[in-house]
């Protein structure tokens, strides 16, 4: 349907009115609650867009008109750009394909900023990979996977890299299939030191490493923490399953990692 006709379509006008009312209510609620209210609105909007695309005769161009109408009504809101509406549709579609997720899972998604949600699904091949990233909990800002680092003339690739917004440090995660081997710790230590030397900026704390090894029976996790009393070029990162008290409130325990991620962990890079 042509956009010039869509704006006069009664079904579209009624739907647009409902969206505007719903968003105004979400704005009022968000003023006294965390922004999860707006995330819930965006989730519902993604669902509505999907339904309208399947049931209406408006055509794909209706997103363009919807963006114009909502942006015109809510001039101080940037979330209704055409690009953002497509992201919202993509976010909802990802978690409802091939099977829709439950309300408990949705409640977890709306605790995370939309930008982080989009970053996670854009880097994930399936629900398991995305769930792995979500399970790490608050404070972990996802940077990417297979992050390239150049040392000399060689390129090395980090399995996963995060920045912890509460601890102000990078977090390197190495994924391994099979039982723990001593060389796994050596490789993780090497990656951590490279991140400290190449990415760490003034004001950042020393990088933290997490080693995940999974065999056919269980997943085993270890933290790699720096001895901050030694210079960066000399310090060695020690594997440990007990966190210092100063980190316990900001990082998940080993038990929480193993319990939460055991079912979500995919094949790692064993090279």
ChimeraX commands (.cxc) that place a marker at each C-alpha (Angstrom):
marker #1 position 0.00,0.00,0.00 radius 0.5
marker #1 position 1.34,3.46,-0.90 radius 0.5
marker #1 position 2.37,5.61,2.06 radius 0.5
marker #1 position 0.06,8.40,0.89 radius 0.5
marker #1 position -2.90,6.02,1.28 radius 0.5
marker #1 position -1.63,4.39,4.47 radius 0.5
marker #1 position -1.97,7.57,6.54 radius 0.5
marker #1 position -5.69,7.62,5.72 radius 0.5
marker #1 position -6.23,3.91,6.42 radius 0.5
marker #1 position -8.56,3.53,9.43 radius 0.5
marker #1 position -6.93,0.33,10.69 radius 0.5
marker #1 position -3.51,1.95,10.57 radius 0.5
marker #1 position -4.74,5.15,12.27 radius 0.5
marker #1 position -6.36,3.15,15.09 radius 0.5
marker #1 position -3.22,1.09,15.58 radius 0.5
marker #1 position -1.05,4.21,15.59 radius 0.5
marker #1 position -3.30,5.77,18.23 radius 0.5
marker #1 position -2.93,2.69,20.44 radius 0.5
marker #1 position 0.86,2.76,20.12 radius 0.5
marker #1 position 0.99,6.46,21.07 radius 0.5
marker #1 position -1.18,5.89,24.14 radius 0.5
marker #1 position 0.88,2.88,25.16 radius 0.5
marker #1 position 4.14,4.80,24.85 radius 0.5
marker #1 position 2.83,7.77,26.85 radius 0.5
marker #1 position 1.86,5.38,29.63 radius 0.5
marker #1 position 5.31,3.77,29.47 radius 0.5
marker #1 position 6.92,7.23,29.73 radius 0.5
marker #1 position 4.93,8.01,32.88 radius 0.5
marker #1 position 5.81,4.69,34.48 radius 0.5
marker #1 position 9.48,5.00,33.53 radius 0.5
marker #1 position 9.66,8.32,35.33 radius 0.5
marker #1 position 9.32,6.49,38.64 radius 0.5
marker #1 position 10.76,3.08,37.71 radius 0.5
marker #1 position 13.81,1.78,35.92 radius 0.5
marker #1 position 13.87,1.93,32.13 radius 0.5
marker #1 position 12.82,-1.72,31.91 radius 0.5
marker #1 position 9.34,-0.25,31.38 radius 0.5
marker #1 position 10.44,1.25,28.07 radius 0.5
marker #1 position 12.17,-2.00,27.13 radius 0.5
marker #1 position 8.89,-3.82,27.74 radius 0.5
marker #1 position 7.18,-1.30,25.45 radius 0.5
marker #1 position 9.78,-1.87,22.72 radius 0.5
marker #1 position 9.35,-5.63,23.07 radius 0.5
marker #1 position 5.60,-5.31,22.68 radius 0.5
marker #1 position 6.09,-2.94,19.75 radius 0.5
marker #1 position 8.29,-5.55,18.06 radius 0.5
marker #1 position 5.52,-8.09,18.55 radius 0.5
marker #1 position 2.92,-5.69,17.13 radius 0.5
marker #1 position 5.06,-4.94,14.08 radius 0.5
marker #1 position 5.51,-8.66,13.40 radius 0.5
marker #1 position 1.77,-9.28,13.65 radius 0.5
marker #1 position 0.90,-6.36,11.37 radius 0.5
marker #1 position 3.39,-7.51,8.75 radius 0.5
marker #1 position 1.73,-10.92,8.68 radius 0.5
marker #1 position -1.92,-9.86,8.83 radius 0.5
marker #1 position -2.17,-6.47,7.11 radius 0.5
marker #1 position -1.95,-5.42,3.48 radius 0.5
marker #1 position 0.10,-2.34,4.27 radius 0.5
marker #1 position 3.37,-3.67,2.88 radius 0.5
marker #1 position 6.88,-3.29,4.30 radius 0.5
marker #1 position 6.78,0.46,3.73 radius 0.5
marker #1 position 4.50,0.96,6.72 radius 0.5
marker #1 position 7.55,1.03,9.00 radius 0.5
marker #1 position 8.68,4.20,7.26 radius 0.5
marker #1 position 5.31,5.84,7.87 radius 0.5
marker #1 position 5.19,4.58,11.46 radius 0.5
marker #1 position 8.61,6.10,12.11 radius 0.5
marker #1 position 7.47,9.46,10.73 radius 0.5
marker #1 position 4.25,9.47,12.75 radius 0.5
marker #1 position 5.83,8.48,16.08 radius 0.5
marker #1 position 8.83,10.78,15.63 radius 0.5
marker #1 position 6.45,13.64,14.87 radius 0.5
marker #1 position 4.41,12.94,17.99 radius 0.5
marker #1 position 7.39,12.36,20.32 radius 0.5
marker #1 position 9.94,14.83,18.99 radius 0.5
marker #1 position 12.38,14.39,21.89 radius 0.5
marker #1 position 12.60,10.61,21.47 radius 0.5
marker #1 position 15.25,9.14,19.16 radius 0.5
marker #1 position 14.04,5.57,19.53 radius 0.5
marker #1 position 11.50,5.82,16.73 radius 0.5
marker #1 position 13.87,6.27,13.82 radius 0.5
marker #1 position 13.36,3.80,10.98 radius 0.5
marker #1 position 16.67,2.18,11.87 radius 0.5
marker #1 position 15.63,1.67,15.49 radius 0.5
marker #1 position 12.23,0.27,14.52 radius 0.5
marker #1 position 14.03,-2.29,12.35 radius 0.5
marker #1 position 16.31,-3.14,15.30 radius 0.5
marker #1 position 13.27,-3.60,17.55 radius 0.5
marker #1 position 11.69,-5.89,14.96 radius 0.5
marker #1 position 14.96,-7.83,14.65 radius 0.5
marker #1 position 15.28,-8.15,18.44 radius 0.5
marker #1 position 11.79,-9.58,18.82 radius 0.5
marker #1 position 12.19,-11.85,15.77 radius 0.5
marker #1 position 15.50,-13.29,17.00 radius 0.5
marker #1 position 14.05,-14.44,20.32 radius 0.5
marker #1 position 10.88,-15.85,18.75 radius 0.5
marker #1 position 12.58,-17.93,16.05 radius 0.5
marker #1 position 12.30,-20.87,15.76 radius 0.5
marker #1 position 10.32,-21.03,19.02 radius 0.5
marker #1 position 9.09,-18.09,21.14 radius 0.5
marker #1 position 10.74,-17.60,24.51 radius 0.5
marker #1 position 8.81,-17.53,27.78 radius 0.5
marker #1 position 7.89,-14.56,29.95 radius 0.5
marker #1 position 10.70,-15.31,32.40 radius 0.5
marker #1 position 13.25,-14.95,29.63 radius 0.5
marker #1 position 11.60,-11.73,28.41 radius 0.5
marker #1 position 11.85,-10.34,31.95 radius 0.5
marker #1 position 15.60,-10.92,31.78 radius 0.5
marker #1 position 15.93,-9.20,28.40 radius 0.5
marker #1 position 14.21,-5.99,29.52 radius 0.5
marker #1 position 16.74,-5.52,32.32 radius 0.5
marker #1 position 19.44,-4.84,29.72 radius 0.5
marker #1 position 19.67,-1.63,27.60 radius 0.5
marker #1 position 18.32,-2.01,24.08 radius 0.5
marker #1 position 21.73,-1.22,22.57 radius 0.5
marker #1 position 23.31,-4.11,24.46 radius 0.5
marker #1 position 20.46,-6.39,23.45 radius 0.5
marker #1 position 21.01,-5.55,19.79 radius 0.5
marker #1 position 24.78,-6.04,20.12 radius 0.5
marker #1 position 24.25,-9.49,21.65 radius 0.5
marker #1 position 21.87,-10.80,19.00 radius 0.5
marker #1 position 23.92,-9.33,16.15 radius 0.5
marker #1 position 26.93,-11.35,17.32 radius 0.5
marker #1 position 25.04,-14.55,18.17 radius 0.5
marker #1 position 24.15,-17.39,15.83 radius 0.5
marker #1 position 21.41,-18.83,18.04 radius 0.5
marker #1 position 19.61,-18.57,21.38 radius 0.5
marker #1 position 22.30,-20.52,23.23 radius 0.5
marker #1 position 25.07,-18.12,22.28 radius 0.5
marker #1 position 22.95,-15.09,23.16 radius 0.5
marker #1 position 21.85,-16.64,26.45 radius 0.5
marker #1 position 25.49,-17.29,27.32 radius 0.5
marker #1 position 26.21,-13.57,27.03 radius 0.5
marker #1 position 23.12,-12.61,29.03 radius 0.5
marker #1 position 23.89,-15.06,31.86 radius 0.5
marker #1 position 27.08,-13.22,32.79 radius 0.5
marker #1 position 24.92,-10.68,34.56 radius 0.5
marker #1 position 25.01,-6.95,35.29 radius 0.5
marker #1 position 28.07,-4.89,34.49 radius 0.5
marker #1 position 29.34,-6.95,31.56 radius 0.5
marker #1 position 29.31,-4.79,28.43 radius 0.5
marker #1 position 29.77,-7.04,25.41 radius 0.5
marker #1 position 32.50,-5.90,23.02 radius 0.5
marker #1 position 32.73,-8.84,20.65 radius 0.5
marker #1 position 34.01,-12.30,19.83 radius 0.5
marker #1 position 37.09,-13.37,17.90 radius 0.5
marker #1 position 38.63,-9.95,18.62 radius 0.5
marker #1 position 41.89,-9.61,16.69 radius 0.5
marker #1 position 45.07,-8.60,18.51 radius 0.5
marker #1 position 48.37,-8.16,16.70 radius 0.5
marker #1 position 51.60,-9.09,18.45 radius 0.5
marker #1 position 54.64,-8.61,16.28 radius 0.5
marker #1 position 53.70,-9.94,12.88 radius 0.5
marker #1 position 51.15,-12.44,14.17 radius 0.5
marker #1 position 47.41,-12.08,14.73 radius 0.5
marker #1 position 45.68,-13.64,17.73 radius 0.5
marker #1 position 41.94,-13.84,18.37 radius 0.5
marker #1 position 40.12,-13.55,21.69 radius 0.5
marker #1 position 37.13,-15.86,22.05 radius 0.5
marker #1 position 35.08,-13.21,23.90 radius 0.5
marker #1 position 35.87,-9.74,25.18 radius 0.5
marker #1 position 33.83,-7.66,27.62 radius 0.5
marker #1 position 34.28,-4.44,29.53 radius 0.5
marker #1 position 33.03,-4.50,33.12 radius 0.5
marker #1 position 31.37,-1.15,33.74 radius 0.5
marker #1 position 31.40,-1.47,37.54 radius 0.5
marker #1 position 34.98,-2.69,37.92 radius 0.5
marker #1 position 36.31,-0.56,35.03 radius 0.5
marker #1 position 38.32,-3.34,33.48 radius 0.5
marker #1 position 38.36,-5.64,30.47 radius 0.5
marker #1 position 37.25,-9.25,30.89 radius 0.5
marker #1 position 38.70,-11.89,28.55 radius 0.5
marker #1 position 36.87,-15.21,28.26 radius 0.5
marker #1 position 38.51,-18.29,26.77 radius 0.5
marker #1 position 36.28,-21.20,25.74 radius 0.5
marker #1 position 37.74,-24.69,25.60 radius 0.5
marker #1 position 36.21,-28.09,24.94 radius 0.5
marker #1 position 37.69,-31.00,26.83 radius 0.5
marker #1 position 39.40,-31.22,30.20 radius 0.5
marker #1 position 41.61,-28.47,31.55 radius 0.5
marker #1 position 45.18,-28.47,30.25 radius 0.5
marker #1 position 48.06,-26.34,31.62 radius 0.5
marker #1 position 48.58,-24.69,28.23 radius 0.5
marker #1 position 45.05,-23.26,28.45 radius 0.5
marker #1 position 46.13,-21.12,31.39 radius 0.5
marker #1 position 49.25,-20.01,29.54 radius 0.5
marker #1 position 47.26,-18.90,26.52 radius 0.5
marker #1 position 44.76,-17.00,28.67 radius 0.5
marker #1 position 47.58,-15.29,30.57 radius 0.5
marker #1 position 49.12,-14.23,27.27 radius 0.5
marker #1 position 45.84,-12.76,26.02 radius 0.5
marker #1 position 45.25,-10.89,29.27 radius 0.5
marker #1 position 48.69,-9.29,29.17 radius 0.5
marker #1 position 48.20,-8.22,25.54 radius 0.5
marker #1 position 44.85,-6.61,26.42 radius 0.5
marker #1 position 46.50,-4.81,29.35 radius 0.5
marker #1 position 49.25,-3.53,27.09 radius 0.5
marker #1 position 47.18,-2.66,23.99 radius 0.5
marker #1 position 43.64,-1.83,25.16 radius 0.5
marker #1 position 43.85,-0.84,28.83 radius 0.5
marker #1 position 43.70,2.94,29.27 radius 0.5
marker #1 position 44.50,5.26,32.15 radius 0.5
marker #1 position 41.86,4.72,34.80 radius 0.5
marker #1 position 41.20,1.11,33.81 radius 0.5
marker #1 position 41.94,-1.65,36.30 radius 0.5
marker #1 position 43.89,-4.79,35.39 radius 0.5
marker #1 position 42.15,-7.19,33.02 radius 0.5
marker #1 position 40.34,-10.23,34.42 radius 0.5
marker #1 position 40.29,-13.58,32.64 radius 0.5
marker #1 position 37.72,-16.36,32.77 radius 0.5
marker #1 position 38.60,-19.82,31.50 radius 0.5
marker #1 position 35.72,-22.16,30.67 radius 0.5
marker #1 position 36.47,-25.82,29.95 radius 0.5
marker #1 position 33.68,-28.21,29.09 radius 0.5
marker #1 position 33.90,-31.94,28.59 radius 0.5
marker #1 position 31.00,-34.30,27.96 radius 0.5
marker #1 position 30.12,-34.39,31.66 radius 0.5
marker #1 position 30.44,-30.89,33.03 radius 0.5
marker #1 position 31.66,-27.33,32.61 radius 0.5
marker #1 position 34.53,-26.11,34.78 radius 0.5
marker #1 position 35.28,-22.39,35.22 radius 0.5
marker #1 position 38.33,-20.60,36.56 radius 0.5
marker #1 position 39.15,-16.95,37.08 radius 0.5
marker #1 position 42.55,-15.52,36.16 radius 0.5
marker #1 position 43.39,-12.54,38.35 radius 0.5
marker #1 position 46.43,-10.31,38.31 radius 0.5
marker #1 position 48.88,-9.89,41.16 radius 0.5
marker #1 position 48.57,-6.11,41.13 radius 0.5
marker #1 position 51.58,-5.69,43.43 radius 0.5
marker #1 position 53.90,-6.58,40.54 radius 0.5
marker #1 position 54.64,-4.44,37.45 radius 0.5
marker #1 position 52.51,-5.25,34.42 radius 0.5
marker #1 position 55.45,-6.72,32.49 radius 0.5
marker #1 position 56.32,-9.09,35.33 radius 0.5
marker #1 position 52.97,-9.90,36.90 radius 0.5
marker #1 position 51.59,-13.39,36.55 radius 0.5
marker #1 position 47.89,-14.17,36.46 radius 0.5
marker #1 position 46.89,-16.94,38.84 radius 0.5
marker #1 position 43.95,-19.26,38.25 radius 0.5
marker #1 position 41.56,-19.36,41.18 radius 0.5
marker #1 position 38.05,-20.53,42.04 radius 0.5
marker #1 position 37.68,-18.14,45.00 radius 0.5
marker #1 position 37.18,-14.43,44.39 radius 0.5
marker #1 position 38.67,-11.73,46.65 radius 0.5
marker #1 position 36.04,-10.02,48.80 radius 0.5
marker #1 position 36.49,-6.79,46.85 radius 0.5
marker #1 position 35.22,-8.51,43.68 radius 0.5
marker #1 position 32.52,-10.76,45.09 radius 0.5
marker #1 position 29.71,-8.20,44.78 radius 0.5
marker #1 position 30.52,-7.41,41.12 radius 0.5
marker #1 position 31.41,-10.77,39.58 radius 0.5
marker #1 position 29.43,-14.02,39.50 radius 0.5
marker #1 position 30.91,-16.81,41.57 radius 0.5
marker #1 position 32.46,-19.83,39.90 radius 0.5
marker #1 position 29.50,-21.87,41.09 radius 0.5
marker #1 position 27.07,-19.41,39.47 radius 0.5
marker #1 position 28.99,-19.45,36.19 radius 0.5
marker #1 position 29.12,-23.24,36.09 radius 0.5
marker #1 position 25.45,-23.64,37.01 radius 0.5
marker #1 position 24.16,-20.89,34.74 radius 0.5
marker #1 position 26.24,-21.55,31.66 radius 0.5
marker #1 position 26.61,-25.32,31.61 radius 0.5
marker #1 position 23.62,-25.77,29.33 radius 0.5
marker #1 position 24.44,-22.83,27.08 radius 0.5
marker #1 position 28.14,-23.37,26.40 radius 0.5
marker #1 position 28.99,-24.13,22.79 radius 0.5
marker #1 position 32.12,-25.48,21.22 radius 0.5
marker #1 position 35.21,-23.42,21.95 radius 0.5
marker #1 position 38.35,-22.70,19.97 radius 0.5
marker #1 position 40.83,-25.44,20.69 radius 0.5
marker #1 position 43.61,-24.22,18.50 radius 0.5
marker link #1:1,2 radius 0.2
marker link #1:2,3 radius 0.2
marker link #1:3,4 radius 0.2
marker link #1:4,5 radius 0.2
marker link #1:5,6 radius 0.2
marker link #1:6,7 radius 0.2
marker link #1:7,8 radius 0.2
marker link #1:8,9 radius 0.2
marker link #1:9,10 radius 0.2
marker link #1:10,11 radius 0.2
marker link #1:11,12 radius 0.2
marker link #1:12,13 radius 0.2
marker link #1:13,14 radius 0.2
marker link #1:14,15 radius 0.2
marker link #1:15,16 radius 0.2
marker link #1:16,17 radius 0.2
marker link #1:17,18 radius 0.2
marker link #1:18,19 radius 0.2
marker link #1:19,20 radius 0.2
marker link #1:20,21 radius 0.2
marker link #1:21,22 radius 0.2
marker link #1:22,23 radius 0.2
marker link #1:23,24 radius 0.2
marker link #1:24,25 radius 0.2
marker link #1:25,26 radius 0.2
marker link #1:26,27 radius 0.2
marker link #1:27,28 radius 0.2
marker link #1:28,29 radius 0.2
marker link #1:29,30 radius 0.2
marker link #1:30,31 radius 0.2
marker link #1:31,32 radius 0.2
marker link #1:32,33 radius 0.2
marker link #1:33,34 radius 0.2
marker link #1:34,35 radius 0.2
marker link #1:35,36 radius 0.2
marker link #1:36,37 radius 0.2
marker link #1:37,38 radius 0.2
marker link #1:38,39 radius 0.2
marker link #1:39,40 radius 0.2
marker link #1:40,41 radius 0.2
marker link #1:41,42 radius 0.2
marker link #1:42,43 radius 0.2
marker link #1:43,44 radius 0.2
marker link #1:44,45 radius 0.2
marker link #1:45,46 radius 0.2
marker link #1:46,47 radius 0.2
marker link #1:47,48 radius 0.2
marker link #1:48,49 radius 0.2
marker link #1:49,50 radius 0.2
marker link #1:50,51 radius 0.2
marker link #1:51,52 radius 0.2
marker link #1:52,53 radius 0.2
marker link #1:53,54 radius 0.2
marker link #1:54,55 radius 0.2
marker link #1:55,56 radius 0.2
marker link #1:56,57 radius 0.2
marker link #1:57,58 radius 0.2
marker link #1:58,59 radius 0.2
marker link #1:59,60 radius 0.2
marker link #1:60,61 radius 0.2
marker link #1:61,62 radius 0.2
marker link #1:62,63 radius 0.2
marker link #1:63,64 radius 0.2
marker link #1:64,65 radius 0.2
marker link #1:65,66 radius 0.2
marker link #1:66,67 radius 0.2
marker link #1:67,68 radius 0.2
marker link #1:68,69 radius 0.2
marker link #1:69,70 radius 0.2
marker link #1:70,71 radius 0.2
marker link #1:71,72 radius 0.2
marker link #1:72,73 radius 0.2
marker link #1:73,74 radius 0.2
marker link #1:74,75 radius 0.2
marker link #1:75,76 radius 0.2
marker link #1:76,77 radius 0.2
marker link #1:77,78 radius 0.2
marker link #1:78,79 radius 0.2
marker link #1:79,80 radius 0.2
marker link #1:80,81 radius 0.2
marker link #1:81,82 radius 0.2
marker link #1:82,83 radius 0.2
marker link #1:83,84 radius 0.2
marker link #1:84,85 radius 0.2
marker link #1:85,86 radius 0.2
marker link #1:86,87 radius 0.2
marker link #1:87,88 radius 0.2
marker link #1:88,89 radius 0.2
marker link #1:89,90 radius 0.2
marker link #1:90,91 radius 0.2
marker link #1:91,92 radius 0.2
marker link #1:92,93 radius 0.2
marker link #1:93,94 radius 0.2
marker link #1:94,95 radius 0.2
marker link #1:95,96 radius 0.2
marker link #1:96,97 radius 0.2
marker link #1:97,98 radius 0.2
marker link #1:98,99 radius 0.2
marker link #1:99,100 radius 0.2
marker link #1:100,101 radius 0.2
marker link #1:101,102 radius 0.2
marker link #1:102,103 radius 0.2
marker link #1:103,104 radius 0.2
marker link #1:104,105 radius 0.2
marker link #1:105,106 radius 0.2
marker link #1:106,107 radius 0.2
marker link #1:107,108 radius 0.2
marker link #1:108,109 radius 0.2
marker link #1:109,110 radius 0.2
marker link #1:110,111 radius 0.2
marker link #1:111,112 radius 0.2
marker link #1:112,113 radius 0.2
marker link #1:113,114 radius 0.2
marker link #1:114,115 radius 0.2
marker link #1:115,116 radius 0.2
marker link #1:116,117 radius 0.2
marker link #1:117,118 radius 0.2
marker link #1:118,119 radius 0.2
marker link #1:119,120 radius 0.2
marker link #1:120,121 radius 0.2
marker link #1:121,122 radius 0.2
marker link #1:122,123 radius 0.2
marker link #1:123,124 radius 0.2
marker link #1:124,125 radius 0.2
marker link #1:125,126 radius 0.2
marker link #1:126,127 radius 0.2
marker link #1:127,128 radius 0.2
marker link #1:128,129 radius 0.2
marker link #1:129,130 radius 0.2
marker link #1:130,131 radius 0.2
marker link #1:131,132 radius 0.2
marker link #1:132,133 radius 0.2
marker link #1:133,134 radius 0.2
marker link #1:134,135 radius 0.2
marker link #1:135,136 radius 0.2
marker link #1:136,137 radius 0.2
marker link #1:137,138 radius 0.2
marker link #1:138,139 radius 0.2
marker link #1:139,140 radius 0.2
marker link #1:140,141 radius 0.2
marker link #1:141,142 radius 0.2
marker link #1:142,143 radius 0.2
marker link #1:143,144 radius 0.2
marker link #1:144,145 radius 0.2
marker link #1:145,146 radius 0.2
marker link #1:146,147 radius 0.2
marker link #1:147,148 radius 0.2
marker link #1:148,149 radius 0.2
marker link #1:149,150 radius 0.2
marker link #1:150,151 radius 0.2
marker link #1:151,152 radius 0.2
marker link #1:152,153 radius 0.2
marker link #1:153,154 radius 0.2
marker link #1:154,155 radius 0.2
marker link #1:155,156 radius 0.2
marker link #1:156,157 radius 0.2
marker link #1:157,158 radius 0.2
marker link #1:158,159 radius 0.2
marker link #1:159,160 radius 0.2
marker link #1:160,161 radius 0.2
marker link #1:161,162 radius 0.2
marker link #1:162,163 radius 0.2
marker link #1:163,164 radius 0.2
marker link #1:164,165 radius 0.2
marker link #1:165,166 radius 0.2
marker link #1:166,167 radius 0.2
marker link #1:167,168 radius 0.2
marker link #1:168,169 radius 0.2
marker link #1:169,170 radius 0.2
marker link #1:170,171 radius 0.2
marker link #1:171,172 radius 0.2
marker link #1:172,173 radius 0.2
marker link #1:173,174 radius 0.2
marker link #1:174,175 radius 0.2
marker link #1:175,176 radius 0.2
marker link #1:176,177 radius 0.2
marker link #1:177,178 radius 0.2
marker link #1:178,179 radius 0.2
marker link #1:179,180 radius 0.2
marker link #1:180,181 radius 0.2
marker link #1:181,182 radius 0.2
marker link #1:182,183 radius 0.2
marker link #1:183,184 radius 0.2
marker link #1:184,185 radius 0.2
marker link #1:185,186 radius 0.2
marker link #1:186,187 radius 0.2
marker link #1:187,188 radius 0.2
marker link #1:188,189 radius 0.2
marker link #1:189,190 radius 0.2
marker link #1:190,191 radius 0.2
marker link #1:191,192 radius 0.2
marker link #1:192,193 radius 0.2
marker link #1:193,194 radius 0.2
marker link #1:194,195 radius 0.2
marker link #1:195,196 radius 0.2
marker link #1:196,197 radius 0.2
marker link #1:197,198 radius 0.2
marker link #1:198,199 radius 0.2
marker link #1:199,200 radius 0.2
marker link #1:200,201 radius 0.2
marker link #1:201,202 radius 0.2
marker link #1:202,203 radius 0.2
marker link #1:203,204 radius 0.2
marker link #1:204,205 radius 0.2
marker link #1:205,206 radius 0.2
marker link #1:206,207 radius 0.2
marker link #1:207,208 radius 0.2
marker link #1:208,209 radius 0.2
marker link #1:209,210 radius 0.2
marker link #1:210,211 radius 0.2
marker link #1:211,212 radius 0.2
marker link #1:212,213 radius 0.2
marker link #1:213,214 radius 0.2
marker link #1:214,215 radius 0.2
marker link #1:215,216 radius 0.2
marker link #1:216,217 radius 0.2
marker link #1:217,218 radius 0.2
marker link #1:218,219 radius 0.2
marker link #1:219,220 radius 0.2
marker link #1:220,221 radius 0.2
marker link #1:221,222 radius 0.2
marker link #1:222,223 radius 0.2
marker link #1:223,224 radius 0.2
marker link #1:224,225 radius 0.2
marker link #1:225,226 radius 0.2
marker link #1:226,227 radius 0.2
marker link #1:227,228 radius 0.2
marker link #1:228,229 radius 0.2
marker link #1:229,230 radius 0.2
marker link #1:230,231 radius 0.2
marker link #1:231,232 radius 0.2
marker link #1:232,233 radius 0.2
marker link #1:233,234 radius 0.2
marker link #1:234,235 radius 0.2
marker link #1:235,236 radius 0.2
marker link #1:236,237 radius 0.2
marker link #1:237,238 radius 0.2
marker link #1:238,239 radius 0.2
marker link #1:239,240 radius 0.2
marker link #1:240,241 radius 0.2
marker link #1:241,242 radius 0.2
marker link #1:242,243 radius 0.2
marker link #1:243,244 radius 0.2
marker link #1:244,245 radius 0.2
marker link #1:245,246 radius 0.2
marker link #1:246,247 radius 0.2
marker link #1:247,248 radius 0.2
marker link #1:248,249 radius 0.2
marker link #1:249,250 radius 0.2
marker link #1:250,251 radius 0.2
marker link #1:251,252 radius 0.2
marker link #1:252,253 radius 0.2
marker link #1:253,254 radius 0.2
marker link #1:254,255 radius 0.2
marker link #1:255,256 radius 0.2
marker link #1:256,257 radius 0.2
marker link #1:257,258 radius 0.2
marker link #1:258,259 radius 0.2
marker link #1:259,260 radius 0.2
marker link #1:260,261 radius 0.2
marker link #1:261,262 radius 0.2
marker link #1:262,263 radius 0.2
marker link #1:263,264 radius 0.2
marker link #1:264,265 radius 0.2
marker link #1:265,266 radius 0.2
marker link #1:266,267 radius 0.2
marker link #1:267,268 radius 0.2
marker link #1:268,269 radius 0.2
marker link #1:269,270 radius 0.2
marker link #1:270,271 radius 0.2
view
